[in-house]
């Protein structure tokens, strides 16, 4: 478990919370594909950008202090 220095709401980021966030964003993007009037283009871009950021954060959290 690592603390995110860019996160100012004082909540610890764990792999499970980031994975849940990824799952929610993916569901929202899938719903936006089914109903194009649900989100604007700007909101879809924001969702895709935050999905990428969540993947990067999860990859960083999965890196341990091992030898590899």
C-alpha positions as CSV (number, residue, x, y, z in Angstrom):
1,X,0.0,0.0,0.0
2,X,1.4,3.4,-1.0
3,X,0.2,6.9,-0.4
4,X,-0.4,9.0,-3.5
5,X,1.3,12.4,-3.1
6,X,-1.1,14.0,-5.6
7,X,-4.1,12.9,-3.6
8,X,-5.2,15.6,-1.2
9,X,-8.3,14.0,0.3
10,X,-6.2,11.9,2.7
11,X,-7.5,8.5,1.5
12,X,-5.0,5.7,1.1
13,X,-5.0,4.2,-2.4
14,X,-4.9,0.4,-2.4
15,X,-4.9,-1.9,-5.4
16,X,-8.5,-3.0,-4.6
17,X,-9.8,0.6,-4.5
18,X,-8.1,1.5,-7.8
19,X,-9.4,-1.8,-9.4
20,X,-12.9,-0.9,-8.3
21,X,-12.5,2.6,-9.8
22,X,-11.3,1.0,-13.1
23,X,-14.3,-1.3,-13.2
24,X,-16.6,1.6,-12.6
25,X,-15.0,3.7,-15.4
26,X,-15.1,0.8,-17.8
27,X,-18.8,0.3,-17.0
28,X,-19.5,4.0,-17.7
29,X,-17.6,3.9,-21.0
30,X,-19.5,0.8,-22.0
31,X,-22.8,2.5,-21.2
32,X,-21.8,5.5,-23.1
33,X,-21.2,3.3,-26.2
34,X,-24.7,1.9,-25.8
35,X,-26.3,5.3,-25.3
36,X,-24.3,8.1,-27.0
37,X,-26.5,10.8,-25.5
38,X,-25.6,9.9,-22.0
39,X,-22.2,11.6,-21.8
40,X,-20.8,14.5,-23.8
41,X,-17.6,14.1,-25.8
42,X,-15.6,16.0,-23.1
43,X,-16.9,13.7,-20.4
44,X,-15.9,10.6,-22.4
45,X,-12.4,12.0,-22.9
46,X,-12.2,12.7,-19.2
47,X,-13.3,9.1,-18.4
48,X,-10.7,7.7,-20.8
49,X,-8.0,9.8,-19.4
50,X,-8.9,8.9,-15.8
51,X,-9.0,5.2,-16.9
52,X,-5.4,5.5,-18.2
53,X,-4.3,7.3,-15.0
54,X,-5.9,4.5,-12.9
55,X,-4.1,1.8,-14.9
56,X,-0.8,3.6,-14.3
57,X,-1.5,4.0,-10.6
58,X,-2.5,0.4,-10.2
59,X,0.7,-0.7,-12.0
60,X,2.7,1.5,-9.6
61,X,1.0,0.1,-6.6
62,X,1.6,-3.5,-7.8
63,X,5.4,-2.8,-8.0
64,X,6.8,-4.1,-4.8
65,X,10.1,-3.7,-3.1
66,X,11.4,-7.0,-4.5
67,X,14.5,-7.7,-6.6
68,X,12.8,-7.6,-10.0
